[in-house]
Amino acid sequence: MTKAAGLLMGAIIAVAGLILLIAWWFEFLFVIRGILPLALIFGGAVWCIAGFSELKDMRRDKEAK
């Protein structure tokens, strides 16, 4: 596939995606409403684990001095 053909296909797919997003807007929002709470739960869990790990590292560095 040439670069021009790849560019053309990419543009066609992007336009098709935009059209489908407009057509299925309410379904898209339904999916987002389902995914967002899970993303917040997992993101918060990762953040807590990272904070705990940082505290543990600080304590270990403090004891090593």
FENTA-V725852 format. One record per pair of residues at least 4 apart in sequence whose C-alpha atoms are under 7 Angstrom apart, sorted by the first residue. I is the first residue (numbers start at 0). J is the second residue. Records with the same first field share a line. If there is no record, write none. Layout:
I = J  J
This chain:
0 = 4  5
1 = 5
2 = 6
3 = 7
4 = 8
5 = 9
6 = 10
7 = 11
8 = 12
9 = 13
10 = 14
11 = 15
12 = 16
13 = 17
14 = 18
15 = 19
16 = 20
17 = 21
18 = 22
19 = 23
20 = 24
23 = 27
24 = 28
25 = 29
26 = 30
27 = 31
28 = 32
29 = 33
30 = 34
31 = 35
34 = 38
35 = 39
36 = 40
37 = 41
38 = 42
39 = 43
40 = 44
41 = 45
42 = 46
43 = 47
44 = 48
45 = 49
46 = 50
47 = 51
48 = 52
49 = 53
50 = 54
51 = 55
52 = 56
53 = 57
54 = 58
55 = 59
56 = 60
57 = 61
58 = 62
59 = 63
60 = 64
